[in-house]
Amino acid sequence: MSPNLSNILIIGGGFSGMTAAIQLSKLNYNIDLVEIDPNWRTDGAGISIGGATLRAFDTIGILDEFLEKGNAHNGLDVHAPHGLHLAHVPTPPMSDKIPGSAAIMRPELAKILAKKTRESNVNIRLGCTFENIVHKEDTVDVTFTDGTTKTYDLVIGADGVNSKVRKAVFPEAAEPKYVGQGVWRAVLPRLPEINNTHMWVGPRLKVGVNPMSKDDMYLFLTEDKEVKQREEKSEYVTRLKDLMMNFSAPAVQQLAGMLNNDSLIDFRALDNLLVPLPWFKNRVVMIGDTVHATTPHLASGACIGIEDAIVLAEELAQHDDVTVALEAYQNRRWERCKMVVENSGRLAQIEIEGGDKEEHTNIMRESMIALAKPI
């Protein structure tokens, strides 16, 4: 561990930023975390979690609480639009302790991570972010939006896909790119027969449901949209029901009939981003969606961001030289994160084009095998 590293700033209080704070606090650094949202909210419905993410939760120390609040299961069942069962895709447990897949309400996961962060040795400042970053030889001078300034030995950019840190440090980096799809999500009361993930796959639409607690499940529907556009919230229920009418499967029709104004329906156009190495400059390093935002086709976007934070902490603990640690971090992460972004993007392309279903299945299988490997 570097003797020249003491004060660390984390910009962004999302999943990867909180994980970095938790893991680095274990190394007894002085950590400030700034989050621009004064209420530290996380919007959204459910989030699917793979075994690799659950393994990361075990490393952080939140697995037991996650399993108490969320729902763990193994396997995915795939159906034709009219309901014919096509395949069961197993998601084997990672170990006796760690299941193969799970789901939870996204705000509930944020609460678990926020609680763990607050219990750590972290100075949390809400409603605040950086205004200016000035690189020095071995430090960074940061001016904040509240007018204060402070010098840090390391700054971690974890402020998401539209990162202000990325724009400041790497202004030449590409912007997130729309992939041609959007995803609808909603929360519904859990049906007794929904014990694992189910998907119904049509030519231009894919709908699925995932149990995320003993009482709730979440619905997701992927829609091809050539032009990126917003949806009117007042039309959410009608629009989603209309899309589900393309599936004659009785189960999908039942799900559509359950939708109402209390279903927490959300729509998001899907972008992706893969920033080439390097992911750091001087004493500023980026993690998570800041450098590798992905679509949800492999349910691994949160996973690789959380893993980034774990690996960064490991490398900082192992090296006396900060630059060597940052190089080791990005070199460990590059191929894995590249695989998730590119394979997720290819899955989206196959779905949009009505492409080779065998290729789609092979990508899913190979990606899951790769994600199960140690980080």
Protein Blocks (a to p, Z undefined) as FASTA:
>chain_A
ZZkbfbdcdedjbfklmmmmmmmmmnopacddddfblnlpaedjdddddfklmmmmmmno
pmmmmmmmmccdeddddddfkopafbdcddddfblklcfbdcddfklmmmmmmmmmmmpc
cdddehiacfbdcddfkbccdddfkopacddfbdcdfebjklfklmmmmmmbccdddehi
acddddddddfklmbdcddddfkbccddddfbfkbccdddddddfbacdddfklmmmmmm
mmmmmpmbfklmmmmmmgcfklopacdddddddddddfbehjaccehjlloccdfklopm
mmmmmmmmmmmmmmmmmpmblklmmmmmmmmmmmmmmmmmmmmmmmmmmmmnopafklmm
mmmmmmmmmmmpcZZ
